């Protein structure tokens, strides 16, 4: 079949059903973007490529459908780096298309030239460069298939002077991979251990959400065993929140109930999880990871099995298929040992934690520090972060998709949201980028236009993505709701300063004269300021109603400066002064 390279490229996108592209327009991509309207591909022209990449991540995580990131070669592409690595650790299959400086000038240090393959080699699961115009469809097809197989971003790099070539090719066929169901011996051994366990616990990870039928299979397995189900850090949507066996999230600011229950486990089935380090860090002063338990880890990627924790059995496979395989091999008496007492303990532990969480208004100070006490005294009438989260929970629809960001106030909220189905909680993941909340929820709304969506960010993190307010008010963009926790500080770093650096707050303070609600209004959006729990609940109710009518609302939730548990207590130490530092040692520079 005769066609141009850009026609072959777009036809291959159509074969794979890729309907959405995110980025900023540039001359290096115009030969294909020119064809997007005819191909029924929507190009979302964002304010910054970093946010565009996070929109793509949010879209694909919410829908399960692949999307594309594309921009101008050089600086447009370098702006994708943080977003691509974020998607990598979120296990998001994305297509990264990086137009390259022209072949005939590459290596001369020309305009907008950078080594784009080297740039992303640690950021993607697969990458390939088009070497000849006639191979564009072949390479694109392989890159898309590799992204799906690895459930991660994959990169196609193409010199920009390969567009507009006339070629004779056969368009590729799609290739579907059947996911593995685990080794027979490993499944049999693990099923035997679960059958005889007295305190079995299931730990669901992102793989359960990504696996077709993964949550349903884990419910069936949990109910057969009457085993409590914990979820990994930032994977609150990996099990239904209303289920009596759901114990909540582990890790930073997670569920104390989940931690107490897994601490006493004799067998832990880690289903669809790489056991990321934040999912096992101590919480509430408790070391809860059961070092004496038998650990069964299930992951689709063999390289991640046993990587972070010692395990007893590793199973390479799809979460749903492995769960069904285990279920089919459980003994007739599986779960019977201590069943009644176990069910009672789960209910009692959950109830005790729910009461404790509902009564937690403020953050504690570490011995020897007084910042939180001072913060409350400074603004006695302002909401604390936990008050804000309780007010939010009162207004969030059960079917809502939410996003969060990196930072103190989003992290304090980790224990609060729960969900009835998967693909509802878009947290930034273990790469930990600031500025994720707004673009991710925008991408989710594009993919799920009939579902209410709410993004959450602290004010420091939101500042990184605030320029997207200049893009999303255009008529073609769907309406969303964004909550910004406003306390005028980089809270997570300020917490480190209180604990290890004697309140020496370097670079932690934000401009109190800036109004994010005012910026939203200046961009033609609705901006609201909420000072009390009642105002915040009311504002969120109204914003979700307005969202149905095409109105985007930014809610600035004014909160005091209380600070939660530090992110990395395990990684910080008190500095030691030896030589000492003095301003007197500063020497003037000579002018060049």
C-alpha positions in Angstrom: 0.0 0.0 0.0 1.4 3.4 -1.0 1.2 6.3 1.6 3.3 8.9 3.3 5.2 8.2 6.5 2.9 10.5 8.5 -0.2 8.7 7.0 1.4 5.3 8.0 2.0 6.7 11.5 -1.5 8.0 12.0 -3.1 4.8 10.6 -1.1 2.7 13.0 -2.4 4.9 15.9 -5.9 4.2 14.6 -5.3 0.5 14.5 -4.5 0.6 18.2 -7.4 2.9 19.0 -5.2 5.8 20.4 -7.7 8.7 20.4 -5.9 11.3 22.5 -2.6 13.0 22.4 -1.2 15.4 25.0 1.5 18.0 24.5 2.3 21.4 23.0 2.3 22.0 19.3 5.6 22.2 17.4 6.8 22.2 13.9 8.5 18.8 14.3 5.2 17.1 14.8 2.9 19.1 12.5 3.0 16.6 9.6 1.0 14.2 11.9 -0.9 16.7 14.0 -2.3 18.1 10.8 -3.9 14.7 10.2 -5.3 14.3 13.8 -8.7 15.9 13.1 -9.4 13.7 10.1 -8.3 10.6 12.1 -10.6 11.5 15.0 -7.6 11.9 17.3 -7.9 14.8 19.8 -4.8 16.9 20.5 -4.9 18.5 24.0 -2.7 21.6 23.7 -1.5 22.1 27.3 0.4 24.9 29.0 3.5 22.8 29.8 4.7 19.5 28.5 5.3 18.2 32.1 1.6 18.7 32.9 0.7 17.2 29.5 2.5 14.0 30.4 0.7 13.8 33.7 -2.7 14.4 31.9 -1.8 11.4 29.7 -1.0 9.4 32.8 -4.3 10.4 34.5 -6.3 9.6 31.3 -4.8 6.1 30.9 -5.0 5.2 34.6 -8.7 6.2 34.8 -9.7 4.5 31.6 -7.3 1.7 31.0 -6.8 3.0 27.4 -3.4 4.1 26.0 -2.8 7.7 25.1 0.1 9.5 23.5 2.6 12.2 24.6 4.2 14.3 21.9 5.8 17.7 21.5 8.5 19.7 19.8 12.0 18.2 19.6 14.6 19.4 22.2 13.1 21.6 25.0 9.6 20.4 24.4 10.7 16.8 24.8 13.0 17.4 27.8 10.0 18.8 29.6 8.4 15.4 29.5 11.1 13.7 31.7 9.4 14.0 35.1 6.0 12.9 33.7 7.4 9.9 31.9 9.2 8.6 35.0 6.1 9.2 37.1 4.1 7.1 34.6 6.8 4.4 34.8 6.4 3.9 38.5 2.6 4.2 38.2 2.8 1.2 35.8 1.0 3.3 33.1 1.3 2.1 29.5 1.9 5.3 27.5 3.2 6.1 24.0 5.9 8.7 24.1 6.7 10.1 20.6 9.8 12.2 20.4 10.5 13.9 17.1 14.2 14.3 16.8 16.4 16.9 15.1 16.9 16.1 11.4 19.3 13.4 10.4 21.3 15.6 8.1 22.2 18.1 10.8 22.2 15.9 14.0 25.5 16.0 15.9 26.2 19.6 14.8 24.7 21.1 18.0 21.9 22.7 16.0 18.7 24.3 17.0 16.7 22.4 19.6 19.0 19.3 19.5 19.4 16.9 22.4 20.1 13.2 22.7 16.5 12.1 23.3 17.1 8.4 23.4 19.7 8.7 26.2 17.5 11.1 28.0 14.7 8.5 28.5 16.7 5.3 28.7 16.0 5.0 32.4 12.5 6.4 32.1 10.8 3.9 29.8 10.3 0.2 29.6 11.3 0.1 25.9 12.6 2.6 23.3 13.4 2.4 19.6 14.3 4.9 16.9 13.0 4.8 13.3 16.0 4.1 11.1 14.2 4.3 7.7 10.9 5.9 6.6 9.5 2.6 5.4 9.8 1.2 9.0 7.7 3.8 10.7 4.6 1.7 11.1 6.6 -1.4 12.1 8.5 0.4 14.8 5.4 2.3 16.1 3.5 -0.9 16.4 6.2 -2.6 18.3 6.6 0.3 20.7 2.9 0.3 21.5 2.9 -3.4 22.0 5.9 -3.2 24.4 4.2 -0.5 26.4 1.1 -2.7 26.8 3.2 -5.8 27.6 5.3 -4.0 30.3 2.4 -1.7 31.5 4.8 1.2 31.3 5.8 4.1 29.0 7.6 3.2 25.7 9.4 5.7 23.4 9.5 6.1 19.7 12.1 8.5 18.5 11.9 9.7 14.9 14.1 12.2 13.1 11.9 15.0 11.8 13.1 14.8 8.3 11.5 11.4 7.9 8.1 12.8 7.6 6.4 13.4 4.2 8.3 10.5 2.6 6.2 8.4 0.2 6.6 4.7 1.1 5.1 1.3 0.1 4.3 -0.8 3.2 1.8 -3.2 4.7 0.2 -1.9 7.9 0.9 -4.1 10.9 -1.6 -6.2 12.8 -2.2 -5.7 16.5 -0.7 -8.2 18.8 -2.4 -9.2 22.1 -0.3 -10.8 24.9 -1.8 -13.4 27.2 -0.7 -12.7 30.7 0.9 -15.5 32.7 -1.1 -17.2 35.4 1.8 -18.3 37.6 3.8 -21.5 37.8 1.9 -24.7 38.7 4.3 -25.7 41.5 4.3 -22.2 43.1 0.5 -21.9 42.9 0.1 -25.3 44.6 2.6 -24.5 47.3 1.0 -21.1 48.0 -2.5 -22.5 48.1 -1.4 -25.1 50.6 0.1 -22.4 52.8 -3.1 -20.3 52.6 -5.2 -23.3 53.3 -3.5 -24.0 56.6 -3.0 -20.4 57.7 -4.6 -19.2 61.0 -4.0 -15.5 60.3 -3.9 -15.0 56.5 -3.7 -11.5 55.2 -4.0 -10.3 51.6 -2.1 -7.2 50.5 -3.4 -5.8 47.2 -1.2 -3.6 45.0 -1.6 -1.7 41.7 -1.5 -5.0 39.8 -4.9 -5.9 41.2 -6.3 -2.6 39.7 -4.6 -3.1 36.4 -5.5 -6.7 36.0 -8.9 -7.4 34.3 -11.1 -8.8 37.1 -8.3 -8.5 39.6 -10.4 -6.8 42.3 -13.3 -9.3 41.9 -10.9 -12.3 42.1 -9.3 -10.9 45.3 -12.7 -10.4 46.9 -13.6 -14.0 46.2 -10.3 -15.2 47.6 -10.6 -13.0 50.7 -14.1 -14.1 51.4 -13.2 -17.8 51.1 -10.5 -17.3 53.7 -12.1 -14.5 55.7 -8.8 -12.8 55.4 -8.4 -9.0 56.0 -7.3 -7.1 52.9 -4.8 -4.3 53.1 -3.7 -2.2 50.1 -0.4 -0.7 49.3 0.6 2.9 49.7 -1.5 5.2 47.3 -3.5 2.2 46.1 -6.7 2.8 48.2 -8.9 1.8 45.2 -7.5 -1.8 45.0 -10.3 -3.2 47.2 -13.9 -2.0 47.9 -13.9 0.4 50.9 -17.3 -0.8 52.1 -16.3 -4.4 52.3 -16.1 -5.8 55.8 -12.7 -7.4 55.1 -11.1 -4.2 53.9 -8.5 -3.0 56.4 -7.2 0.1 54.6 -3.8 1.3 53.2 -0.4 0.5 54.6 2.5 2.9 54.7 2.8 6.6 55.3 -0.2 8.0 57.2 -2.2 4.9 56.3 -4.6 2.8 58.3 -3.6 1.7 61.8 -6.1 -1.1 61.5 -4.3 -2.5 58.5 -1.0 -2.2 60.2 -2.2 -4.0 63.4 -3.8 -6.9 61.4 -0.9 -7.5 59.1 1.5 -7.4 62.0 0.0 -10.7 63.3 -0.2 -12.5 60.0 1.3 -15.9 59.6 0.9 -15.9 55.8 0.7 -12.8 53.6 -0.3 -13.0 50.0 1.1 -9.9 48.3 -1.1 -9.8 45.2 0.0 -7.7 42.2 2.5 -5.6 44.1 6.2 -4.9 43.9 6.1 -4.1 47.7 7.3 -0.6 47.2 9.3 0.7 50.2 6.6 3.3 51.2 4.1 0.5 51.7 6.1 -1.1 54.5 7.6 1.9 56.3 6.7 2.1 60.1 3.6 4.1 60.9 2.2 5.6 64.1 5.4 4.5 65.8 4.8 0.9 64.9 7.0 -1.6 63.1 4.2 -3.7 61.5 5.8 -5.7 58.7 5.5 -9.4 59.8 9.1 -10.6 59.5 8.2 -14.1 60.9 5.3 -14.6 58.4 5.5 -16.6 55.2 5.4 -14.1 52.3 4.0 -15.0 48.9 4.6 -12.3 46.3 2.8 -12.1 43.0 3.9 -9.7 40.3 3.8 -9.7 36.5 7.4 -8.5 36.4 9.9 -11.1 37.7 12.6 -8.5 38.3 10.5 -7.0 41.1 9.8 -10.2 43.0 11.9 -10.3 46.2 13.5 -6.9 45.4 12.5 -5.0 48.5 11.5 -7.7 51.0 12.6 -11.3 51.7 9.9 -13.6 50.4 9.2 -17.3 50.6 7.4 -17.9 47.3 7.5 -15.8 44.2 4.7 -16.1 41.5 5.1 -14.5 38.1 1.7 -13.7 36.9 -1.4 -11.6 36.4 -3.1 -10.8 39.7 -6.6 -12.0 38.6 -5.4 -15.2 37.1 -3.1 -16.1 40.0 -5.9 -15.3 42.5 -8.3 -17.6 40.6 -5.6 -20.3 40.4 -5.1 -20.1 44.2 -8.8 -20.2 44.8 -9.2 -23.4 42.7 -6.5 -25.2 44.8 -7.5 -24.2 48.3 -8.5 -27.1 50.5 -12.1 -27.7 51.6 -11.2 -26.5 55.1 -9.2 -23.4 54.0 -9.8 -20.5 56.3 -11.7 -22.5 58.9 -8.9 -22.3 61.5 -9.8 -19.4 63.8 -12.4 -18.1 61.3 -14.9 -16.7 63.8 -12.3 -15.1 66.0 -10.5 -13.6 63.0 -13.7 -12.0 61.7 -14.4 -10.6 65.1 -10.9 -9.2 65.4 -11.1 -7.6 61.9 -14.4 -5.8 62.8 -13.1 -4.7 66.2 -9.8 -3.4 64.9 -11.5 -1.5 62.1 -14.1 0.0 64.4 -11.4 1.1 66.9 -9.4 2.8 64.1 -12.4 4.5 62.6 -13.3 6.0 65.9 -9.7 7.1 66.4 -9.4 8.6 62.9 -12.7 10.5 63.4 -11.4 12.1 66.6 -8.0 13.1 65.2 -8.2 16.9 64.8 -4.6 17.9 65.1 -1.0 16.7 64.5 1.3 15.8 67.4 4.7 17.4 68.0 7.8 15.3 68.4 9.4 15.5 71.9 11.5 18.7 71.9 9.6 20.4 69.1 6.6 22.8 69.4 5.8 23.8 65.8 2.3 22.3 65.7 1.4 23.8 69.0 2.5 27.2 67.8 0.7 26.8 64.5 -2.6 26.1 66.2 -2.1 29.1 68.5 -1.3 31.4 65.6 -4.5 30.6 63.7 -7.0 29.2 66.2 -10.0 29.7 64.0 -8.5 28.1 60.9 -9.1 24.5 59.8 -6.4 21.9 60.5 -5.5 19.6 57.6 -7.5 16.7 59.2 -10.6 18.9 59.7 -10.4 19.8 56.0 -10.2 16.2 55.0 -13.2 15.3 57.1 -15.1 18.2 55.5 -14.1 16.9 52.1 -15.3 13.3 52.8 -18.7 14.7 53.6 -19.1 16.1 50.1 -17.3 13.6 47.9 -19.6 11.4 45.8 -18.9 7.7 46.1 -18.4 7.3 42.4 -15.9 10.2 42.1 -12.4 9.9 40.7 -9.8 11.8 42.8 -6.2 12.8 42.3 -3.7 13.9 44.9 -0.3 15.5 44.9 3.0 15.2 46.8 3.1 17.2 50.0 2.2 17.4 53.7 -1.5 18.0 53.4 -2.3 15.4 50.7 -0.3 12.9 52.7 -2.2 13.5 55.9 -5.3 12.6 53.9 -4.0 9.2 52.9 -6.1 7.2 55.4 -9.4 9.0 54.5 -10.6 8.1 50.9 -11.9 4.7 50.0 -13.5 3.5 46.8 -15.9 0.9 45.5 -14.1 0.1 42.3 -10.6 0.5 40.8 -9.1 3.3 38.7 -10.5 5.9 41.0 -7.5 7.1 43.0 -4.8 8.9 41.0 -1.9 9.4 43.4 1.4 10.6 42.1 3.2 7.4 42.9 6.7 6.6 44.1 8.6 9.0 41.8 6.8 11.7 43.9 6.4 14.6 41.5 4.9 17.9 42.7 2.3 19.3 40.4 0.5 16.0 39.7 -3.0 16.6 41.1 -4.4 19.1 38.6 -3.2 17.6 35.3 -3.9 14.0 36.4 -7.5 14.8 37.2 -7.9 16.8 34.0 -6.8 13.7 32.1 -9.2 11.5 34.1 -12.1 13.8 33.2 -11.2 13.7 29.5 -11.4 9.9 29.7 -14.4 9.7 32.0 -16.5 12.8 31.1 -19.7 11.6 32.9 -17.9 10.9 36.2 -17.4 13.6 38.9 -13.7 14.3 39.5 -11.8 16.2 42.2 -8.1 17.0 42.3 -6.2 17.8 45.5 -2.9 19.6 45.9 -1.0 21.5 48.5 -0.3 25.1 47.6 3.4 24.5 47.0 2.9 21.6 44.6 0.0 23.4 42.9 2.3 26.3 42.1 4.2 24.0 39.7 1.0 23.2 37.7 -0.9 26.6 38.1 -0.1 27.6 34.6 -2.5 24.9 33.4 -5.4 27.2 34.5 -4.6 29.2 31.4 -5.3 26.2 29.2 -8.2 24.3 30.7 -10.8 27.1 30.5 -11.1 26.8 26.7 -14.4 25.6 25.4 -13.2 22.2 24.3 -11.9 21.2 27.7 -14.2 19.5 30.2 -15.0 20.9 33.6 -13.2 19.7 36.8 -13.0 20.6 40.4 -9.6 21.3 42.1 -9.0 21.8 45.8 -5.8 23.6 46.9 -4.8 23.3 50.6 -3.6 26.8 51.3 -1.2 27.3 54.2 1.6 29.3 52.5 4.4 26.8 53.0 6.3 23.8 51.6 5.0 21.7 54.5 6.8 18.4 54.0 10.2 20.2 53.9 9.2 22.5 56.8 8.5 19.4 58.9 12.0 18.2 58.2 13.3 21.6 59.3 11.4 21.4 62.6 12.8 17.9 63.4 16.4 18.1 62.2 17.4 21.7 61.5 16.1 23.6 64.6 13.4 25.5 62.8 15.8 27.0 60.3 13.3 27.4 57.5 15.3 27.9 54.3 13.1 28.1 51.2 9.9 26.8 52.9 7.7 30.0 52.9 5.3 30.9 50.1 4.0 34.4 49.1 0.9 35.2 51.3 -0.2 37.9 48.7 -1.0 35.3 46.0 -4.6 34.1 45.6 -5.0 30.9 43.6 -8.8 31.5 43.6 -8.0 34.9 42.2 -5.8 33.4 39.5 -8.5 31.0 38.6 -11.0 33.8 38.2 -8.5 35.7 36.0 -8.4 32.7 33.8 -12.2 32.7 33.4 -12.8 29.9 35.9 -14.6 29.9 39.2 -12.5 30.6 42.3 -13.8 30.0 45.8 -12.2 30.5 49.2 -13.3 28.3 52.2 -12.2 29.1 55.7 -14.3 26.6 57.8 -15.3 23.0 57.5 -18.9 24.0 56.7 -17.7 26.4 54.0 -15.5 23.7 52.5 -18.2 21.0 52.4 -20.6 23.5 50.9 -18.2 24.7 48.3 -17.3 21.2 47.2 -20.9 20.2 47.0 -21.6 23.2 44.7 -18.4 22.7 42.7 -19.5 19.2 41.8 -22.9 20.4 40.8 -21.3 23.1 38.7 -19.0 20.6 37.1 -22.1 18.9 35.6 -22.9 22.2 34.0 -19.5 22.7 32.5 -18.0 25.0 35.2 -14.5 24.4 36.5 -14.0 25.4 40.1 -10.8 26.0 42.1 -11.4 25.9 45.9 -8.8 27.4 48.1 -9.1 25.7 51.5 -7.5 27.9 54.1 -5.8 25.8 56.7 -3.4 26.3 59.6 0.3 25.4 59.3 0.2 22.1 61.3 2.6 19.5 59.9 2.2 15.8 59.7 4.6 12.9 60.0 7.7 13.4 57.9 8.0 11.5 54.6 11.4 10.1 55.3 12.0 9.7 59.0 14.1 6.7 58.0 16.4 8.7 55.8 17.1 11.8 57.9 19.6 12.4 60.7 20.5 15.3 62.8 23.4 17.2 61.3 26.8 17.3 63.1 28.7 20.6 63.4 32.4 20.1 63.2 34.3 23.0 61.4 31.4 25.4 61.6 30.1 27.8 59.0 30.5 31.5 59.2 29.5 34.4 56.8 33.0 35.8 57.5 34.4 33.1 55.3 32.6 34.4 52.2 35.1 35.8 49.6 34.1 38.3 46.9 34.2 37.1 43.3 36.3 38.9 40.8 34.3 40.2 37.9 35.1 38.4 34.7 
